Amino acid sequence: MGTCASISSAEPQPTARTSCRGDIALIGLAVMGQNIILNMNDHGYTVVAFNRTVSKVEEFMANEAKGTNIIGATSLEHMVSLLKKPRRVMMLVKAGAAVDAFIESVIPLLESGDIIIDGGNSEYRDTIRRHKSLKEKGIHYLGCGVSGGEEGARYGPSIMPGGAEEGWPSVKPIFQAISAKAGGEPCCDWVGPEGAGHFVKMVHNGIEYGDMQLICEAYQVMKDGLGMSHKEMAEVFDDWNKSELESFLIEITRDIMQYTDSDGSPLVEKIRDSAGQKGTGKWTAISSLEYGVPVTLIGEAVFARCLSSLKDERVEASKQLQGPSQTKYDGDRKQFVADIKMALYASKIVSYAQGFMLMRETAKELGWKLNFGSIALMWRGGCIIRSVFLGNIKQAYEKNPELSNLLLDDFFKKEVQRCQDSWRKVVSQAVLMGIPTPAFSTALAFFDGYRSARVPANLIQAQRDYFGAHTYELLDAPGKFVHTNWTGRGGNVSSSTYQA
């Protein structure tokens, strides 16, 4: 750990260069970058801070970093000259071209055995490409997912490192020191090779999309279907946060329900109902299609945001398209709130089950060995989806590392069974009231499909063979593809078989 005084905008004198050595450099002084630097400084590490716009370095050194051991660098050359060997350079910049540009600029300044770390939300295939390219140059490249937002970065994020395992021992003490802790254990551990760290972070973000959409659907059913006030909903979310649904997202939703504008009205109702996205949820949905894994809930959460962006169209459609005549629930309101809680819990289980299915299939395809219990632990603290629920997932994979699906774990099997009647009631009633619940509904549909020994795909295969001679398998002869001349007019030549 370094113990040198701060250096701000001026190039250091030769004596300063030799006497002050940074433990790690960080490029990118946006909110996440600044907070991680301050977090590292709190834990006794000397950080060299750099930003392409040097004035941001000067501002940071004069304000947030004033009085710390943080060193401000005025150029990449200056930054690298201040680092101990092996040099550790971490980037927290916008994914895409900016990452490649910084890598190309810093490579000539490094040597074999040095380490470059990408802590942004890069697409995992970009990380695989960069890892392979830098390996040829002897540079260890790590792609690290970092979750927790502004507060997490400052006081303890969840960190998911992957890439060149040779570089992990050099950064492990720093990352595990600054990460969140769950049960005394750091929410940071080695994930796997190549782009595994960024892939796991991508799935984390996809699950985050699903969690947020599920909570929003519960909110809309309570607000529109039950006519509940924001004070009542805040009390409900507060109650849920003391149960199996305890989580960061439930907690902040309670706070949002309680927050009033200057006129005393709920601020949330003044916010335009058009949700943004940065792409990681979409990447998760795309990956699920590429690997043939039915991650339906995250997909619906992404589509729900896309639909929300059609604000003007929806306003016009609302004037022309009529829904059901009864839009309010007329039964036992207290019981229905309890049903909504169960529907949210069961759907959440399905969402995580699907996310872990995707990680398992991808790991198999790419030859990665992922520790799912360790991943659940990394998500137990610091990150946006942190919740008590993840402890149960960790236990499930500790009990059976080869578990094919969370729904088959004894604990989750029992929990879904406990929630099932309420889940079905909420989805049914939402349909009858005309309240869209795409995430609740697709979670239930997945559950019913997954528990079905037979689904109607036999008819799809017959249809494909009828119009395209695509062949099918018989139940008593799996692996053998046959074609039928369904009309008597077609030939007996079949199309090539393929899997989609």
C-alpha positions in Angstrom: 0.0 0.0 0.0 1.3 3.5 -0.8 1.8 6.3 1.7 2.6 9.3 -0.5 1.1 12.8 -0.5 -1.3 14.0 -3.1 0.0 15.4 -6.4 -2.4 17.5 -8.4 -2.1 19.0 -11.8 1.6 19.8 -12.2 4.0 17.2 -13.5 5.9 15.8 -10.6 9.6 16.4 -10.1 12.0 13.4 -10.6 12.2 13.0 -6.8 8.4 12.8 -6.5 8.3 10.2 -9.3 10.7 7.9 -7.5 9.3 8.5 -4.0 5.6 8.2 -4.8 4.2 5.0 -6.2 0.6 4.2 -6.8 -0.9 0.8 -6.1 -3.4 1.1 -8.9 -4.4 3.7 -11.5 -8.0 4.5 -12.4 -9.1 6.1 -15.7 -12.5 7.8 -15.7 -13.6 10.3 -13.2 -17.4 10.1 -13.5 -19.4 9.3 -10.4 -18.5 5.6 -10.2 -14.8 6.2 -10.9 -14.5 8.9 -8.3 -16.2 6.9 -5.6 -14.2 3.7 -6.2 -11.0 5.8 -6.0 -12.2 7.3 -2.7 -13.1 3.8 -1.5 -9.7 2.4 -2.3 -8.1 5.4 -0.6 -10.2 4.7 2.6 -8.7 1.2 2.6 -5.1 2.4 2.5 -4.4 2.1 -1.2 -2.7 4.8 -3.2 -4.6 5.5 -6.4 -3.4 7.4 -9.4 -6.4 9.2 -10.9 -6.6 10.1 -14.6 -9.3 11.5 -16.9 -9.0 12.3 -20.6 -10.3 15.8 -19.8 -7.5 16.8 -17.4 -9.5 19.6 -15.9 -11.7 16.9 -14.2 -8.5 15.6 -12.5 -7.7 19.0 -11.2 -11.3 19.5 -10.0 -11.3 16.1 -8.3 -7.9 16.7 -6.6 -9.0 20.2 -5.4 -12.3 18.9 -4.0 -13.3 15.3 -3.2 -9.7 14.0 -3.2 -8.2 16.9 -1.2 -6.3 15.8 1.8 -6.1 12.1 0.7 -3.2 10.0 -0.7 -4.7 10.1 -4.2 -2.4 11.2 -6.9 -3.6 13.2 -9.9 -2.0 12.4 -13.3 -1.9 14.8 -16.2 -1.3 12.2 -19.0 -1.3 8.5 -19.5 2.5 8.6 -19.6 2.5 10.4 -16.3 0.0 8.0 -14.8 2.0 4.9 -15.8 5.2 6.4 -14.5 3.7 6.7 -11.0 2.7 3.0 -10.7 4.4 0.2 -8.9 5.1 -3.0 -10.8 3.3 -5.0 -11.9 1.3 -1.9 -13.1 -2.4 -2.2 -12.5 -4.6 0.1 -14.7 -8.3 0.1 -14.2 -10.8 1.8 -16.6 -14.2 3.0 -15.7 -15.3 4.5 -19.1 -18.2 4.1 -21.4 -18.4 0.7 -23.0 -17.4 0.3 -26.6 -15.0 2.4 -28.6 -13.7 4.4 -25.6 -12.4 1.2 -24.0 -10.6 0.1 -27.1 -9.1 3.6 -27.5 -7.7 3.7 -24.0 -6.3 0.2 -24.4 -4.5 1.1 -27.6 -3.1 4.3 -26.0 -1.8 2.6 -22.8 -0.4 -0.6 -24.3 2.8 1.0 -25.5 3.5 2.3 -22.0 3.1 -1.1 -20.3 5.2 -4.3 -20.3 4.7 -8.0 -20.0 3.0 -8.9 -16.7 1.2 -5.6 -16.3 -2.6 -5.7 -15.8 -5.4 -3.8 -17.5 -8.9 -3.9 -15.8 -12.1 -2.9 -17.4 -14.6 -2.1 -14.7 -17.3 -0.8 -17.0 -20.4 -2.5 -18.5 -18.6 -3.9 -21.5 -20.3 -6.6 -23.7 -18.7 -9.9 -22.8 -17.7 -10.8 -26.3 -15.8 -7.6 -26.5 -14.0 -8.6 -23.3 -13.2 -12.1 -24.8 -11.7 -10.3 -27.9 -9.6 -7.9 -25.8 -8.4 -10.7 -23.5 -7.2 -12.7 -26.4 -5.5 -9.8 -28.1 -3.7 -8.6 -25.0 -2.7 -12.1 -24.0 -0.5 -12.2 -27.1 1.3 -9.1 -25.9 1.8 -10.5 -22.4 -0.7 -8.2 -20.8 -3.2 -9.6 -18.3 -6.7 -8.3 -19.1 -9.5 -8.5 -16.5 -13.1 -7.8 -17.3 -14.8 -6.9 -14.0 -18.5 -6.4 -13.5 -19.1 -3.7 -10.8 -22.5 -3.2 -9.3 -23.9 -1.1 -6.6 -24.4 2.3 -8.1 -23.0 5.5 -6.6 -23.3 4.4 -3.0 -22.0 0.9 -3.6 -18.9 2.2 -5.4 -18.2 4.5 -2.5 -18.8 2.2 0.4 -18.7 -1.4 -1.0 -19.8 -2.7 -4.4 -20.3 -6.2 -5.7 -17.3 -7.0 -8.0 -17.3 -9.8 -10.5 -13.8 -10.3 -11.9 -13.0 -12.5 -14.9 -10.3 -12.8 -17.6 -6.6 -13.6 -17.2 -6.4 -15.5 -14.0 -2.7 -14.8 -13.8 -3.5 -11.2 -13.0 -6.1 -11.9 -10.3 -3.6 -12.3 -7.3 -2.3 -8.8 -7.9 -5.7 -7.1 -7.7 -7.5 -9.6 -5.3 -6.5 -7.8 -2.1 -7.6 -4.4 -3.4 -11.0 -5.6 -4.8 -11.9 -7.8 -1.8 -11.0 -5.0 0.6 -13.2 -2.4 -1.1 -16.1 -4.8 -1.9 -19.3 -5.2 0.1 -19.3 -7.9 2.8 -22.0 -10.5 3.3 -21.7 -12.5 6.5 -18.2 -11.2 6.8 -17.2 -12.6 3.3 -16.3 -10.2 0.5 -18.8 -9.9 -2.3 -16.0 -10.4 -4.8 -14.4 -13.6 -6.0 -12.9 -15.0 -9.1 -15.6 -15.7 -11.7 -13.9 -17.4 -14.6 -11.8 -16.9 -17.8 -12.1 -14.6 -20.7 -15.4 -12.6 -20.6 -16.9 -14.5 -17.7 -16.9 -11.5 -15.3 -18.7 -9.3 -17.7 -21.1 -12.0 -18.7 -22.1 -12.6 -15.1 -22.5 -8.9 -14.6 -24.7 -8.8 -17.7 -27.0 -11.5 -16.3 -27.0 -9.6 -13.0 -28.3 -6.6 -14.8 -30.9 -8.6 -16.7 -32.2 -10.0 -13.4 -32.2 -6.4 -12.2 -34.5 -5.5 -15.1 -36.8 -8.4 -14.1 -36.9 -7.5 -10.4 -37.7 -3.9 -11.2 -40.5 -4.8 -13.7 -42.0 -7.3 -11.2 -42.1 -4.6 -8.5 -43.6 -2.1 -10.9 -46.4 -4.6 -11.8 -47.1 -5.1 -8.1 -47.3 -1.4 -7.7 -49.7 -0.9 -10.6 -52.0 -3.7 -9.4 -52.2 -2.1 -6.0 -52.6 1.4 -7.3 -55.0 0.8 -10.2 -56.7 -2.4 -9.2 -57.1 -1.8 -5.5 -57.0 2.0 -5.4 -54.4 2.1 -2.7 -52.8 5.4 -1.6 -49.0 5.9 -1.8 -48.9 5.9 2.0 -50.7 2.5 2.1 -48.3 1.1 -0.6 -45.3 2.4 1.3 -46.5 0.5 4.4 -46.9 -2.7 2.2 -43.4 -2.4 0.8 -42.0 -1.8 4.3 -43.8 -4.9 5.5 -42.5 -6.9 2.5 -39.0 -5.7 3.3 -39.1 -7.6 6.6 -40.0 -10.9 4.9 -38.5 -13.2 2.3 -38.7 -10.3 -0.1 -36.2 -8.2 1.8 -34.0 -6.5 -0.7 -32.5 -3.2 -1.8 -35.1 -2.7 -4.6 -38.1 -3.2 -2.2 -36.5 -0.9 0.3 -36.0 2.0 -2.2 -39.5 1.4 -3.6 -40.9 2.0 -0.1 -38.9 5.2 0.1 -40.1 6.4 -3.3 -43.7 5.8 -2.3 -43.2 8.0 0.7 -41.5 10.8 -1.1 -43.6 13.9 -1.7 -43.0 16.9 -3.9 -43.1 20.5 -2.6 -46.9 20.5 -3.0 -47.3 17.5 -0.9 -48.2 15.1 -3.7 -46.3 11.9 -4.5 -43.4 12.8 -6.7 -43.4 9.4 -8.5 -46.7 10.2 -10.2 -45.2 13.3 -11.8 -42.4 11.3 -13.5 -43.0 10.5 -17.2 -43.7 6.8 -17.6 -41.1 6.2 -20.3 -38.2 4.0 -19.0 -34.7 4.2 -20.2 -32.1 1.4 -20.6 -28.4 1.1 -21.2 -28.4 -2.2 -23.0 -27.4 -4.9 -20.6 -30.9 -6.2 -20.2 -31.2 -6.4 -24.0 -27.9 -8.1 -24.2 -29.1 -10.7 -21.7 -32.2 -11.3 -23.8 -30.2 -11.6 -27.0 -27.8 -14.1 -25.3 -30.7 -16.2 -24.2 -31.9 -16.5 -27.8 -28.4 -17.2 -29.0 -27.9 -20.1 -26.6 -31.5 -21.3 -26.8 -32.4 -20.6 -23.1 -35.9 -19.5 -22.3 -35.1 -16.4 -20.2 -38.6 -15.1 -20.8 -39.0 -12.8 -17.8 -36.0 -10.7 -18.5 -37.1 -10.5 -22.2 -40.5 -9.3 -21.1 -38.9 -6.7 -18.8 -36.9 -5.4 -21.7 -40.0 -5.3 -24.0 -42.0 -3.5 -21.2 -39.4 -0.7 -21.3 -39.7 -0.6 -25.0 -43.5 -0.3 -24.8 -43.2 2.4 -22.2 -41.1 4.5 -24.6 -44.1 4.6 -26.9 -45.7 7.2 -24.7 -47.4 9.4 -27.3 -48.8 6.3 -29.1 -50.1 4.9 -25.8 -51.8 8.2 -24.9 -53.6 8.2 -28.3 -54.4 4.5 -28.1 -55.9 5.0 -24.6 -58.5 7.3 -26.2 -59.6 4.7 -28.8 -59.1 1.2 -27.4 -61.4 0.1 -24.6 -60.6 -2.4 -21.9 -62.8 -4.3 -19.5 -65.8 -2.6 -17.8 -64.6 -3.6 -14.3 -61.2 -2.3 -13.5 -61.2 -2.5 -9.7 -60.9 -5.5 -7.5 -64.1 -6.1 -5.4 -62.9 -8.9 -3.2 -60.9 -9.0 0.1 -58.3 -6.3 -0.4 -56.0 -7.4 2.5 -56.0 -10.9 1.2 -55.3 -9.8 -2.4 -52.3 -7.7 -1.2 -51.0 -10.9 0.4 -51.6 -12.7 -2.9 -49.6 -10.0 -4.8 -46.7 -10.6 -2.4 -46.7 -14.3 -3.2 -47.0 -13.7 -6.9 -44.0 -11.3 -6.7 -42.0 -13.9 -4.7 -42.8 -16.8 -7.0 -42.0 -14.8 -10.2 -38.7 -13.6 -8.6 -37.8 -17.2 -8.1 -38.5 -18.0 -11.8 -36.5 -14.9 -12.9 -33.4 -16.1 -11.0 -33.9 -19.6 -12.1 -33.8 -18.5 -15.7 -30.8 -16.3 -15.1 -28.8 -19.2 -13.7 -30.0 -21.4 -16.5 -28.4 -19.0 -19.0 -25.2 -18.8 -17.1 -25.0 -22.6 -16.9 -25.6 -23.1 -20.6 -23.2 -20.3 -21.6 -20.5 -21.8 -19.4 -21.0 -25.2 -21.0 -20.8 -23.7 -24.5 -17.7 -21.6 -23.8 -15.9 -24.1 -21.6 -16.1 -22.0 -18.5 -16.4 -23.4 -15.0 -18.6 -21.1 -13.0 -19.2 -21.4 -9.2 -22.9 -20.5 -8.9 -22.9 -20.5 -5.1 -20.0 -18.0 -5.2 -21.9 -15.9 -7.7 -24.9 -15.8 -5.5 -22.7 -14.7 -2.6 -21.2 -11.9 -4.7 -24.7 -10.6 -5.2 -25.7 -10.8 -1.5 -24.3 -7.4 -0.8 -23.3 -4.1 -2.5 -25.2 -4.7 -5.8 -28.6 -3.5 -6.9 -30.2 -6.9 -6.7 -28.9 -7.6 -3.2 -31.4 -9.5 -1.1 -31.8 -12.0 1.6 -33.2 -14.4 -1.0 -29.7 -14.8 -2.6 -28.6 -16.6 0.6 -31.1 -19.4 -0.3 -29.6 -19.6 -3.8 -26.1 -19.9 -2.4 -27.2 -22.7 -0.2 -29.0 -24.5 -3.1 -25.8 -24.6 -5.1 -23.6 -25.5 -2.1 -25.8 -28.4 -1.5 -25.8 -29.5 -5.2 -23.2 -27.7 -7.5 -24.7 -29.6 -10.5 -28.3 -28.4 -9.8 -29.9 -28.0 -13.3 -32.6 -25.6 -12.2 -33.3 -23.7 -9.0 -37.0 -24.8 -9.3 -35.8 -28.3 -8.6 -34.1 -27.4 -5.3 -36.1 -28.6 -2.3 -36.4 -25.1 -0.8 -37.5 -23.3 -3.9 -39.8 -26.2 -5.0 -41.6 -25.8 -1.7 -41.7 -22.0 -1.9 -43.2 -22.0 -5.4 -45.8 -24.5 -4.4 -46.7 -22.3 -1.4 -47.2 -19.3 -3.6 -48.9 -21.0 -6.5 -52.6 -20.3 -5.8 -52.0 -16.7 -5.0 -49.8 -16.3 -8.1 -52.5 -17.7 -10.4 -55.2 -15.5 -8.7 -53.2 -12.3 -9.2 -52.4 -13.0 -12.9 -56.0 -14.0 -13.6 -57.5 -10.9 -11.8 -55.0 -8.6 -13.5 -56.2 -9.9 -16.9 -59.8 -9.4 -15.9 -59.1 -5.8 -14.8 -57.1 -5.0 -17.9 -53.9 -4.3 -16.0 -50.8 -5.5 -17.9 -48.6 -7.9 -15.9 -46.2 -9.3 -18.5 -43.5 -10.4 -16.1 -45.9 -12.0 -13.6 -47.7 -13.7 -16.5 -44.6 -15.0 -18.4 -43.1 -16.3 -15.1 -46.2 -18.3 -14.5 -46.3 -19.5 -18.1 -42.7 -20.6 -17.9 -43.4 -22.5 -14.6 -46.3 -24.3 -16.2 -44.3 -25.1 -19.3 -41.3 -26.3 -17.4 -43.4 -28.6 -15.2 -45.2 -30.1 -18.2 -44.0 -33.6 -19.3 -45.5 -32.8 -22.7 -46.0 -29.5 -24.5 -47.5 -28.9 -28.0 -44.2 -28.8 -29.8 -45.1 -32.1 -31.4 -47.7 -30.2 -33.5 -45.0 -27.6 -34.4 -42.8 -30.4 -35.7 -45.6 -31.8 -37.7 -46.4 -28.4 -39.2 -42.7 -27.8 -40.1 -42.5 -31.2 -41.7 -45.8 -30.6 -43.6 -44.8 -27.3 -45.2 -41.0 -27.7 -45.3 -40.1 -31.3 -45.0 -38.0 -30.4 -41.9 -38.4 -33.9 -40.4 -39.3 -34.9 -36.8 -38.4 -37.5 -34.2 -40.8 -40.1 -32.8 -41.2 -40.5 -29.1 -40.0 -44.1 -29.3 -37.1 -43.3 -31.5 -35.3 -40.2 -30.3 -32.4 -39.1 -32.4 -33.8 -40.6 -35.6 -35.3 -38.0 -37.9 -38.0 -39.0 -40.3 -40.2 -37.3 -42.9 -43.9 -37.9 -43.8 -45.5 -37.2 -47.2 -48.5 -35.6 -45.4 -50.6 -34.9 -48.6 -49.6 -37.7 -50.9 -48.6 -35.1 -53.4 -45.2 -34.3 -51.9 -42.0 -36.3 -52.4 -40.1 -38.3 -49.9 -37.0 -36.1 -49.9 -36.5 -34.2 -46.6 -34.8 -31.0 -45.8 -31.6 -30.9 -43.8 -32.2 -31.1 -40.1 -31.0 -28.3 -37.9 -31.4 -27.0 -34.5 -32.6 -23.4 -33.9 
